[in-house]
Amino acid sequence: MSTQDLIDRNGRIDGARHRRVVELMAAVSSPSRVISDGPQTFFPDFPVLGNLCLNARTLREAIESFHTYRPLIGEFDFLCYKETSELARFDYIAEFAPADGFQALANFQVLAGLIRAYDVARRTVFQVSLMGRRLPGSQDSSEFFGAEVRYGADANRLQFAAAQLDVPFPQYNGTLAPFLQQQAQQELLRIKRGHLFSNSVENLISEIIIDTSDERHTSSSLLAQICERLNTSRWTLRRQLQAEGLHFTELESRVRFKEACRLLSETRLSLAHISEQLGFSSQSAFTRFFRARHEIPPLAFRRRAQLG
């Protein structure tokens, strides 16, 4: 994980690294701990989702919002909801769940905190079943859920009485609600855009150009390295980019231009050095490339950047 990933409050790690983190947690057998009783313990990390879910007309609407915008948290697992006249039920399925079921327990704790926020009398009792065994040294979850947790079950499941689903929430703010939903929609769109295949290719191009700045990267060599890293053919890569309405050369030009702006603004490297580092055949070719995208030559851009 890069330094930028660590300091970006809105950053997200990719699925492969997320999986390795979960597998590492399972390998060290860290005991599961029960979070304190209340939704505020989780949602500060995801305020956009929290604000929306904690301002709904009813618990049913809050659950619908949570289910719709749960990708704001992550997308490598599944939370299935079913309902009868008497019970509301959540089944948790992890794409790569460790045998101890701590992922299911953590998700059920979040759900229980949200559900209790809509239970004014705070009488909700949850029936929780987990597929894994109870970890040695882990805290007892019975007090948190109001009933004993059953381990070694056939499914990860949380159930509670459905009677409270449609009880009006007295603290609902109707004026604020549409703004909170719009904020959640915008954040979800931002995340989905980041998951585009073209975005991954663009990030790889940038990584190669920046990390190996002492080498001269041509379009052909860049394309070969990207295909090797993605373990795919040039034809497949081009086809996937075309499905998103883009071409490799367009992404390459975008990255080279961004890096050119950075080098001109933050370094004193000569134009000849920058043009060579970015893979241009000559300084004049680099200048033509830059002017086509910024309408002023590189040196003028540098002077303007230095003047703020």
Secondary structure as a PSIPRED ss2 file (coil, helix, strand):
# PSIPRED VFORMAT (PSIPRED V4.0)

   1 M C   1.000  0.000  0.000
   2 S C   1.000  0.000  0.000
   3 T H   0.000  1.000  0.000
   4 Q H   0.000  1.000  0.000
   5 D H   0.000  1.000  0.000
   6 L H   0.000  1.000  0.000
   7 I H   0.000  1.000  0.000
   8 D C   1.000  0.000  0.000
   9 R C   1.000  0.000  0.000
  10 N C   1.000  0.000  0.000
  11 G C   1.000  0.000  0.000
  12 R C   1.000  0.000  0.000
  13 I C   1.000  0.000  0.000
  14 D C   1.000  0.000  0.000
  15 G H   0.000  1.000  0.000
  16 A H   0.000  1.000  0.000
  17 R H   0.000  1.000  0.000
  18 H H   0.000  1.000  0.000
  19 R H   0.000  1.000  0.000
  20 R H   0.000  1.000  0.000
  21 V H   0.000  1.000  0.000
  22 V H   0.000  1.000  0.000
  23 E H   0.000  1.000  0.000
  24 L H   0.000  1.000  0.000
  25 M H   0.000  1.000  0.000
  26 A H   0.000  1.000  0.000
  27 A H   0.000  1.000  0.000
  28 V C   1.000  0.000  0.000
  29 S C   1.000  0.000  0.000
  30 S C   1.000  0.000  0.000
  31 P C   1.000  0.000  0.000
  32 S C   1.000  0.000  0.000
  33 R C   1.000  0.000  0.000
  34 V C   1.000  0.000  0.000
  35 I C   1.000  0.000  0.000
  36 S C   1.000  0.000  0.000
  37 D C   1.000  0.000  0.000
  38 G C   1.000  0.000  0.000
  39 P H   0.000  1.000  0.000
  40 Q H   0.000  1.000  0.000
  41 T H   0.000  1.000  0.000
  42 F C   1.000  0.000  0.000
  43 F H   0.000  1.000  0.000
  44 P H   0.000  1.000  0.000
  45 D H   0.000  1.000  0.000
  46 F C   1.000  0.000  0.000
  47 P H   0.000  1.000  0.000
  48 V H   0.000  1.000  0.000
  49 L H   0.000  1.000  0.000
  50 G H   0.000  1.000  0.000
  51 N H   0.000  1.000  0.000
  52 L H   0.000  1.000  0.000
  53 C H   0.000  1.000  0.000
  54 L C   1.000  0.000  0.000
  55 N C   1.000  0.000  0.000
  56 A C   1.000  0.000  0.000
  57 R C   1.000  0.000  0.000
  58 T C   1.000  0.000  0.000
  59 L H   0.000  1.000  0.000
  60 R H   0.000  1.000  0.000
  61 E H   0.000  1.000  0.000
  62 A H   0.000  1.000  0.000
  63 I H   0.000  1.000  0.000
  64 E H   0.000  1.000  0.000
  65 S H   0.000  1.000  0.000
  66 F H   0.000  1.000  0.000
  67 H H   0.000  1.000  0.000
  68 T H   0.000  1.000  0.000
  69 Y H   0.000  1.000  0.000
  70 R H   0.000  1.000  0.000
  71 P H   0.000  1.000  0.000
  72 L H   0.000  1.000  0.000
  73 I C   1.000  0.000  0.000
  74 G C   1.000  0.000  0.000
  75 E C   1.000  0.000  0.000
  76 F C   1.000  0.000  0.000
  77 D E   0.000  0.000  1.000
  78 F E   0.000  0.000  1.000
  79 L E   0.000  0.000  1.000
  80 C E   0.000  0.000  1.000
  81 Y E   0.000  0.000  1.000
  82 K E   0.000  0.000  1.000
  83 E E   0.000  0.000  1.000
  84 T C   1.000  0.000  0.000
  85 S C   1.000  0.000  0.000
  86 E C   1.000  0.000  0.000
  87 L E   0.000  0.000  1.000
  88 A E   0.000  0.000  1.000
  89 R E   0.000  0.000  1.000
  90 F E   0.000  0.000  1.000
  91 D E   0.000  0.000  1.000
  92 Y E   0.000  0.000  1.000
  93 I E   0.000  0.000  1.000
  94 A E   0.000  0.000  1.000
  95 E C   1.000  0.000  0.000
  96 F C   1.000  0.000  0.000
  97 A C   1.000  0.000  0.000
  98 P C   1.000  0.000  0.000
  99 A C   1.000  0.000  0.000
 100 D C   1.000  0.000  0.000
 101 G C   1.000  0.000  0.000
 102 F H   0.000  1.000  0.000
 103 Q H   0.000  1.000  0.000
 104 A H   0.000  1.000  0.000
 105 L H   0.000  1.000  0.000
 106 A H   0.000  1.000  0.000
 107 N H   0.000  1.000  0.000
 108 F H   0.000  1.000  0.000
 109 Q H   0.000  1.000  0.000
 110 V H   0.000  1.000  0.000
 111 L H   0.000  1.000  0.000
 112 A H   0.000  1.000  0.000
 113 G H   0.000  1.000  0.000
 114 L H   0.000  1.000  0.000
 115 I H   0.000  1.000  0.000
 116 R H   0.000  1.000  0.000
 117 A H   0.000  1.000  0.000
 118 Y C   1.000  0.000  0.000
 119 D C   1.000  0.000  0.000
 120 V C   1.000  0.000  0.000
 121 A C   1.000  0.000  0.000
 122 R C   1.000  0.000  0.000
 123 R C   1.000  0.000  0.000
 124 T C   1.000  0.000  0.000
 125 V C   1.000  0.000  0.000
 126 F C   1.000  0.000  0.000
 127 Q E   0.000  0.000  1.000
 128 V E   0.000  0.000  1.000
 129 S E   0.000  0.000  1.000
 130 L C   1.000  0.000  0.000
 131 M C   1.000  0.000  0.000
 132 G C   1.000  0.000  0.000
 133 R C   1.000  0.000  0.000
 134 R C   1.000  0.000  0.000
 135 L C   1.000  0.000  0.000
 136 P C   1.000  0.000  0.000
 137 G C   1.000  0.000  0.000
 138 S C   1.000  0.000  0.000
 139 Q C   1.000  0.000  0.000
 140 D C   1.000  0.000  0.000
 141 S C   1.000  0.000  0.000
 142 S H   0.000  1.000  0.000
 143 E H   0.000  1.000  0.000
 144 F H   0.000  1.000  0.000
 145 F H   0.000  1.000  0.000
 146 G C   1.000  0.000  0.000
 147 A C   1.000  0.000  0.000
 148 E C   1.000  0.000  0.000
 149 V C   1.000  0.000  0.000
 150 R E   0.000  0.000  1.000
 151 Y C   1.000  0.000  0.000
 152 G C   1.000  0.000  0.000
 153 A C   1.000  0.000  0.000
 154 D C   1.000  0.000  0.000
 155 A C   1.000  0.000  0.000
 156 N E   0.000  0.000  1.000
 157 R E   0.000  0.000  1.000
 158 L E   0.000  0.000  1.000
 159 Q E   0.000  0.000  1.000
 160 F E   0.000  0.000  1.000
 161 A E   0.000  0.000  1.000
 162 A H   0.000  1.000  0.000
 163 A H   0.000  1.000  0.000
 164 Q H   0.000  1.000  0.000
 165 L C   1.000  0.000  0.000
 166 D C   1.000  0.000  0.000
 167 V C   1.000  0.000  0.000
 168 P C   1.000  0.000  0.000
 169 F C   1.000  0.000  0.000
 170 P C   1.000  0.000  0.000
 171 Q C   1.000  0.000  0.000
 172 Y C   1.000  0.000  0.000
 173 N C   1.000  0.000  0.000
 174 G C   1.000  0.000  0.000
 175 T C   1.000  0.000  0.000
 176 L C   1.000  0.000  0.000
 177 A H   0.000  1.000  0.000
 178 P H   0.000  1.000  0.000
 179 F H   0.000  1.000  0.000
 180 L H   0.000  1.000  0.000
 181 Q H   0.000  1.000  0.000
 182 Q H   0.000  1.000  0.000
 183 Q H   0.000  1.000  0.000
 184 A H   0.000  1.000  0.000
 185 Q H   0.000  1.000  0.000
 186 Q H   0.000  1.000  0.000
 187 E H   0.000  1.000  0.000
 188 L H   0.000  1.000  0.000
 189 L H   0.000  1.000  0.000
 190 R H   0.000  1.000  0.000
 191 I H   0.000  1.000  0.000
 192 K H   0.000  1.000  0.000
 193 R H   0.000  1.000  0.000
 194 G H   0.000  1.000  0.000
 195 H C   1.000  0.000  0.000
 196 L C   1.000  0.000  0.000
 197 F H   0.000  1.000  0.000
 198 S H   0.000  1.000  0.000
 199 N H   0.000  1.000  0.000
 200 S H   0.000  1.000  0.000
 201 V H   0.000  1.000  0.000
 202 E H   0.000  1.000  0.000
 203 N H   0.000  1.000  0.000
 204 L H   0.000  1.000  0.000
 205 I H   0.000  1.000  0.000
 206 S H   0.000  1.000  0.000
 207 E H   0.000  1.000  0.000
 208 I H   0.000  1.000  0.000
 209 I H   0.000  1.000  0.000
 210 I H   0.000  1.000  0.000
 211 D H   0.000  1.000  0.000
 212 T C   1.000  0.000  0.000
 213 S C   1.000  0.000  0.000
 214 D C   1.000  0.000  0.000
 215 E C   1.000  0.000  0.000
 216 R C   1.000  0.000  0.000
 217 H C   1.000  0.000  0.000
 218 T C   1.000  0.000  0.000
 219 S H   0.000  1.000  0.000
 220 S H   0.000  1.000  0.000
 221 S H   0.000  1.000  0.000
 222 L H   0.000  1.000  0.000
 223 L H   0.000  1.000  0.000
 224 A H   0.000  1.000  0.000
 225 Q H   0.000  1.000  0.000
 226 I H   0.000  1.000  0.000
 227 C H   0.000  1.000  0.000
 228 E H   0.000  1.000  0.000
 229 R H   0.000  1.000  0.000
 230 L H   0.000  1.000  0.000
 231 N C   1.000  0.000  0.000
 232 T C   1.000  0.000  0.000
 233 S C   1.000  0.000  0.000
 234 R H   0.000  1.000  0.000
 235 W H   0.000  1.000  0.000
 236 T H   0.000  1.000  0.000
 237 L H   0.000  1.000  0.000
 238 R H   0.000  1.000  0.000
 239 R H   0.000  1.000  0.000
 240 Q H   0.000  1.000  0.000
 241 L H   0.000  1.000  0.000
 242 Q H   0.000  1.000  0.000
 243 A H   0.000  1.000  0.000
 244 E C   1.000  0.000  0.000
 245 G C   1.000  0.000  0.000
 246 L C   1.000  0.000  0.000
 247 H C   1.000  0.000  0.000
 248 F H   0.000  1.000  0.000
 249 T H   0.000  1.000  0.000
 250 E H   0.000  1.000  0.000
 251 L H   0.000  1.000  0.000
 252 E H   0.000  1.000  0.000
 253 S H   0.000  1.000  0.000
 254 R H   0.000  1.000  0.000
 255 V H   0.000  1.000  0.000
 256 R H   0.000  1.000  0.000
 257 F H   0.000  1.000  0.000
 258 K H   0.000  1.000  0.000
 259 E H   0.000  1.000  0.000
 260 A H   0.000  1.000  0.000
 261 C H   0.000  1.000  0.000
 262 R H   0.000  1.000  0.000
 263 L H   0.000  1.000  0.000
 264 L H   0.000  1.000  0.000
 265 S H   0.000  1.000  0.000
 266 E H   0.000  1.000  0.000
 267 T C   1.000  0.000  0.000
 268 R C   1.000  0.000  0.000
 269 L C   1.000  0.000  0.000
 270 S C   1.000  0.000  0.000
 271 L H   0.000  1.000  0.000
 272 A H   0.000  1.000  0.000
 273 H H   0.000  1.000  0.000
 274 I H   0.000  1.000  0.000
 275 S H   0.000  1.000  0.000
 276 E H   0.000  1.000  0.000
 277 Q H   0.000  1.000  0.000
 278 L C   1.000  0.000  0.000
 279 G C   1.000  0.000  0.000
 280 F C   1.000  0.000  0.000
 281 S C   1.000  0.000  0.000
 282 S C   1.000  0.000  0.000
 283 Q H   0.000  1.000  0.000
 284 S H   0.000  1.000  0.000
 285 A H   0.000  1.000  0.000
 286 F H   0.000  1.000  0.000
 287 T H   0.000  1.000  0.000
 288 R H   0.000  1.000  0.000
 289 F H   0.000  1.000  0.000
 290 F H   0.000  1.000  0.000
 291 R H   0.000  1.000  0.000
 292 A H   0.000  1.000  0.000
 293 R H   0.000  1.000  0.000
 294 H H   0.000  1.000  0.000
 295 E C   1.000  0.000  0.000
 296 I C   1.000  0.000  0.000
 297 P C   1.000  0.000  0.000
 298 P H   0.000  1.000  0.000
 299 L H   0.000  1.000  0.000
 300 A H   0.000  1.000  0.000
 301 F H   0.000  1.000  0.000
 302 R H   0.000  1.000  0.000
 303 R H   0.000  1.000  0.000
 304 R H   0.000  1.000  0.000
 305 A H   0.000  1.000  0.000
 306 Q H   0.000  1.000  0.000
 307 L C   1.000  0.000  0.000
 308 G C   1.000  0.000  0.000
